[in-house]
Amino acid sequence: MDGKQLSAALRSGKMVYGTAIYSNSPIWPKVVKNLGLDMVFIDTEHTPHDRNTLSWMCAAYGALNLAPVVRIPSPDAFEASKALDGGATGIIAPYIESVEQVKALGGAVKYSPLKGDRLQAFLDGEALEPELESYLQKRNANHVLIINIESVPAMQRLDEILSLPYVDAVLIGPHDLSCSLGVPEQWEHPKQEQAIREIITCARAHDKGIGIHHNFLHQEIEWVKAGANLVMHSSDISAFNRALTQDFKQIREALQDAGAIKDENVHF
């Protein structure tokens, strides 16, 4: 998908599939393309990618029609602009909790290169010249804004936040949300499940895409049944870890059953 297609799919409720990518190997994009995904989530909040590396990754995935959506280090308009200038199709803004944050990010993502007082005046309600507005809409038609909702204060302001036109989708951060709720990593706690259902309901009521970044298939399937349409499953490093852990477990058990090894000789 390109950005325009991604935005339309998210807002309309169409299913969108993606995964998080941490590796910058040049071999990886072709492998990921074969998975049949719509987008990739490139993280720079918790991953130390520099701008040059990030730009190469965005160019590679974008060339394969896998929309590269970058989570920026903080909910900052300048960070969003840097990622977009480097080739990102969209932005995931972490830990959003206020209307003001989303307005600033919306200006950077949807109205670049307008900046400064002129942009702020527009965000505050001042009209743009028709020629300028048409230019900005065309220039930014492929830009997508996804916001991380992952705290109780964000939920309390969610209806107001999602009333803004700039947001294409919400991505729930289950780990931070569980901590904000006081039930850390208790993924099936009633408070966690109720909060996720409330966010899903609110997002779809505003015609915004809604998803959750998780490693657990059964929970992702349940959230889709509840109305989510963005499946952001796992990551390259998590899939690698799970697959090799399971493979080596089977190898060890098979060798032990065959009497080929003893427990003290196992080094994996």
C-alpha positions, 0 to 999 in steps of 0.5 A, a space after each residue: 500500500 501507499 500512504 493514501 491507500 493505507 489511510 483510506 483502508 484504516 479509516 474505512 475499517 478494512 483489514 490492514 496487516 503489518 509487523 514491526 521491523 528492527 533489523 536493517 539487513 538489506 535481505 530483509 525487505 524481500 523476505 517481508 514482502 513475501 508475507 503479503 503485508 500492507 505496511 511495516 512498523 519501524 521503531 525509533 522510540 526503543 531502537 537506536 536507528 540513526 537517520 541514515 539507516 532509517 532513510 534506507 529502510 524506508 526507501 527499501 520498503 516503500 519501493 516494495 509497496 510496503 508502507 514504511 510507518 515510523 514510530 518517532 522517539 517522542 510525540 514531537 512535530 520536528 521528529 515527525 518531520 525528520 522521519 517524513 523527510 527521510 522517506 517515511 510514509 507515516 508516523 506513529 506518535 508514542 504516548 499521546 495524551 493531549 489534543 495539543 500534541 495531536 494538533 502539532 503532529 497533524 500540522 507536521 504530517 498533513 501540512 508540511 512544509 508549513 511551519 511556525 506561526 503560520 501553521 499555528 494560526 491555521 491549526 487554531 482556525 485561520 483559513 488558508 488561501 485556496 491555492 496554498 491549501 490545495 498544494 498542501 493537501 496534494 503534497 501530503 496526500 500519502 502521509 499517515 498519522 497513527 497515534 499510540 494510546 497507552 495510558 489512562 489520561 489518554 483514554 480520558 481525553 480520547 473522544 476529544 483527541 479523535 475528533 481531530 481530522 488529522 488522525 488516521 488510526 490508533 495503535 494501542 500500546 498494551 504494555 504501557 497501558 497495563 502499567 498505567 492501569 496498575 496491572 503491569 503485563 496482566 494482558 487478560 486482566 478485566 481492567 486491561 480488557 475493558 480499556 482496550 474494548 473502550 478504545 476500540 469502540 471510540 476509534 471506530 465511532 470516529 471512523 479511525 483505524 484501530 489496532 494493537 501491537 501484540 505478540 499473542 495471536 489469540 488476543 489479536 484475533 479477539 480484538 479483531 472480533 471486537 472491532 479492530 482492523 489493524 493487525 500489527 503482529 509481533 516483530 522480526 526479532 520476536 518471531 526469530 526468538 520464538 521460532 529458534 526457541 521452539 526449534 532448539 527445544 524440539 531438537 534437545 528433546 529428540 536427542 535426549 529421547 534418543 539417548 544421544 545427549 544428557 542434560 549436562 551436555 546441552 549448550 542451547 
